[in-house]
Amino acid sequence: MSEIVIVGLNHRTAPVEVRERLAFPADTVGHALRGLRERDGISEGVILSTCNRVEVCVLSDIGYKGVEHVKDFLAGFHGVPIGELSDHLYHYLGEEAVRHLFRVSSSLDSMVLGEPQILGQVKDAYGYACEFKTIGPVLDKFFTKSFSVAKRVRTETRVANSAVSYAAVELAKKILGDLTDKVVMLIGAGEMCELAARHLLSSGAKGILITNRTFERAVHLAEEFDGTAVRFEELATHLKRADIILSSTGSPHFILKREDVEAVIRIRRNRPMFFIDMAVPRDIDPDANEIDNVYVYDIDDLNNVIETNLEERQREAELAEEIVVAEVAGFRRWLDSQQVTPTIVSLRRKFDEVRQAEVAKALSALGEADPKTRKVVESLAASILNKVLHSPIASLKRETDGRSPMEMVTAVREIFDLPEEEEEGAPEAAERPPGQGGNVGRQ
Amino acid sequence: MNTLLLKVTAIFYLVGALAYLHFIFTLNERSAKVGRMLLLVGVILHGAGFVARYFVAGYTPITSLFESLSFSAFAIVCVFLAFELRYHLRVLGAFVAPLAFGFSVSAAFLPGEVRALAPALNSYWLPVHVILLFFGNAVFAVAFGAAIMYLLMERELKRKKLGAIFKRLPSLDVLDDINYRCLTIGFPLLTLGIITGSIWAEYAWGSYWSWDPKEVWSLITWLLYAALLHGRMTVGWRGRKAAILAIVGFCAILFTFLGVNLLLPGLHTYTNLSG
């Protein structure tokens, strides 16, 4: 029986020294994914590796035994004795695994509850698995579902919202006081910066200046925010107008050095400035924080600060957990329907409906048929059905060697257009035909 | 005002200060309200005591050290309540009310009997000179409290480890604004106090300025605050620098008020420990 299996470790179960050793740098992920797929009984795989967690998610055709295979793989790939790892590793199967990934994607399992980066990291992990063709129909559906769960959590609760941008607003208020006469400046584009900017504006900030290396992008955003676009080259001249500066450019070095900030603060006659640097590598020289009336917070600082509003987010997190529970149940139903037996049942049911309808049609065409004719018609239909269904059902039931029964199930379900046992329609599945990734992945 | 009444007042200030401290630790709104009520009752009693003593003594009772300390406490509580009314800065109470208690309780342990007024002090200038200066000092005491709050808050924000202080104190902007407002109120009071003192000195001692230690230290204090005001208005000093100067300025005030009396002999020795 196929099971979704997740084996991993995170900031709670393993110290950074262990996490470092088990991390998969971006350039090794492809190699690792291929290695994972070559293992017996593992038909799909995704690897998530961030600084706080390493998670290996596979579709195991050998049920629980898949856990040992993945652990073995982790130890082997990194050359770490398995004995040193087992204390730090956790594993989840089936429904537990579903719940775990949904919680991870929704940032409910993060060190900083609600921090928004994790979803991007899960998406990256999914992207790698697609690129290296190690994802199949089940994990494909699983991961895309986790993105939509994360999105639901983000829009229906304030867990994610209230994290970074909440901290930014709180800090801005404590540094600058009343925000109604304060001007925000957005340098570069980034989801988090834009979210924080929106929060600052809705907390009363007077206006927003937007700059970007691509001026068109700045103009576009300025329209969206009802702000003013500024050319990136003119950043220095406009900086003095800004009280709160949000920055996230892809620049490899500081775009504002300590001297630049010193010059601006002098022009501003020491009116305080609050820099929020969300870029990695950083945009603003952290030394600028030492200047009087200048406060520079980078993303790590903000994440630390966020702990102070933990209480509120914990309440929101409870709402989020309810969403996760509901979604897990929905996904579980889909997953169950992907198993062999329910597939056979619904296959039979579907053809039985056809049989009954056709028999009824034929009988009514025959008019007043004698019982013998009726019997012949009925048995004809039944035996055709049995003969037609014999080989697909036999194939489904057959012990598959080396390939996932899930693939067969998915194929059968698609060919015969069997209904999905899930509450809501599955638009993700429609966009990406199930089965495709998996078939290619076995090359 | 007799010592007993002052002691009762001091107890009101003490409990008021404790209520404000309780407020700052627990953020229980009721504690702040209780604190304000206690200070209000205390300050009314205190004021009534002064009026009574004025009639008993026949002169403005701010001449001895006992009376000066007592009046300082009175002025500080008055100014604090005015600021609280205007800016709703309840946490300030936790920093300023203990100061008022300190002044009143040290007065309560000094000899407080009404004595005959020294002839040189018998003048209409006495109340003008002294009340201006004491209220000026009280305003600077509030600035001192706000400055300490500013430095605590700034330190947390710079170190990025936000804890209890971050949650409790008002924004840096508000604290800096208090600093500025206190300066714009306190500095004219201080200036007028020194000028009236100087005019009075011409009448009483025959000279506007005689480099008496109190005068020297008043001048030092005045120069400190003048520098702060000038820095704020012209080069845009604010924040940390302004807070540190407000603290240094208040230390100068304390020394002018107490240190000079107790340590340096001079013309102003009406208010030393012996009376």
Interface residues (C-beta under 8 A of the other chain):
Chain A: L171 K173 K174 I175 L176 G177 D178 R268 R269 N270 R271 P272 N289 E290 D292 N293 Y295 Y297 D301 N304 V305 T308
Chain B: M153 L157 K158 K160 K161 L162 G163 F166 K167 S171 L172 D173 V174 D177 V235 G236 W237 R238 G239 R240 K241
